Amino acid sequence: MIAKAPDLIIEVGSHTDSVGNSEYNKKLSQERADNVINYLVSKGIDKNRLSAVGYGAEKPVSNNFNPDGTDNSEGRDKNRRTEFRVIGTLSSKTDDIDSGEDSN
């Protein structure tokens, strides 16, 4: 999709589960987002069209723990993810042209 739409500006947002402290998770997720961008650039995508954001554990899509307090490994798996979000076009950058919701 990214290569077929050369006018789009894309945010690469990486997320972690809640294991580790906030600082560690932010750094880890930023490194993951940076690595995705490096890969895309190696495949010919213009780096100026990409923005890396490490969210850490700030935006979970699932619970990291079960209601009884035990570990929820499936929830943690879902929270460790990278999302791509259109944030603008080369002709006119916007804060978010997709109604503000993250998409997978």
RAWOWO-V846270 format. One record per residue. N is the residue number from 0. PHI is phi as a letter, one per 20 degrees, with the letter a starting at -180 (NA if undefined). PSI is psi in radians with two decimals (NA if undefined). NEAR is the number of other ideal C-beta (glycine too) atoms within 8 Angstrom. Layout:
N,PHI,PSI,NEAR + N,PHI,PSI,NEAR
This chain:
0,NA,-0.77,5 + 1,f,-0.76,10 + 2,f,-0.52,8 + 3,e,-0.13,5 + 4,c,1.28,7 + 5,f,-0.10,8 + 6,e,-0.21,6 + 7,f,2.49,11 + 8,d,2.24,12 + 9,d,2.32,12 + 10,e,2.27,12 + 11,d,1.83,15 + 12,d,2.09,13 + 13,d,2.56,16 + 14,c,2.74,16 + 15,c,3.01,14 + 16,e,-2.95,11 + 17,e,0.12,10 + 18,f,2.33,7 + 19,n,2.94,7 + 20,e,2.95,5 + 21,g,-0.79,7 + 22,f,-0.78,6 + 23,f,-0.80,8 + 24,f,-0.66,14 + 25,f,-0.79,11 + 26,f,-0.79,9 + 27,f,-0.80,12 + 28,f,-0.61,14 + 29,f,-0.73,12 + 30,f,-0.70,9 + 31,f,-0.80,11 + 32,f,-0.75,15 + 33,f,-0.71,9 + 34,f,-0.67,8 + 35,f,-0.77,12 + 36,f,-0.75,12 + 37,g,-0.70,8 + 38,f,-0.83,8 + 39,f,-0.70,11 + 40,f,-0.68,11 + 41,f,-0.34,6 + 42,e,0.15,7 + 43,o,0.10,5 + 44,e,2.35,10 + 45,f,2.14,7 + 46,g,-0.49,7 + 47,f,-0.21,4 + 48,e,-0.01,11 + 49,c,2.48,14 + 50,c,2.15,8 + 51,e,2.27,12 + 52,c,2.22,10 + 53,d,1.98,14 + 54,e,-0.20,12 + 55,m,-2.40,11 + 56,e,0.27,13 + 57,f,-0.50,6 + 58,c,1.19,7 + 59,f,2.58,12 + 60,d,-0.11,7 + 61,b,2.86,10 + 62,f,2.38,7 + 63,e,-0.31,13 + 64,c,2.60,9 + 65,f,2.87,8 + 66,g,-0.49,4 + 67,e,0.07,4 + 68,n,-0.09,5 + 69,f,2.82,6 + 70,f,2.42,7 + 71,d,1.54,11 + 72,f,-0.60,6 + 73,f,-0.70,7 + 74,f,-0.75,13 + 75,f,-0.74,14 + 76,g,-0.75,8 + 77,f,-0.56,9 + 78,f,-0.41,15 + 79,e,1.69,8 + 80,b,2.88,9 + 81,c,2.30,10 + 82,d,2.58,11 + 83,d,2.28,11 + 84,c,2.29,11 + 85,f,2.16,11 + 86,d,0.00,12 + 87,r,-2.98,11 + 88,c,2.82,10 + 89,f,-0.50,9 + 90,f,-0.51,4 + 91,b,1.75,5 + 92,f,2.36,7 + 93,c,2.93,8 + 94,f,-0.67,4 + 95,a,1.95,9 + 96,e,0.08,7 + 97,d,0.64,8 + 98,m,0.15,4 + 99,n,-0.02,4 + 100,d,2.43,5 + 101,f,2.56,7 + 102,c,2.63,7 + 103,e,NA,4
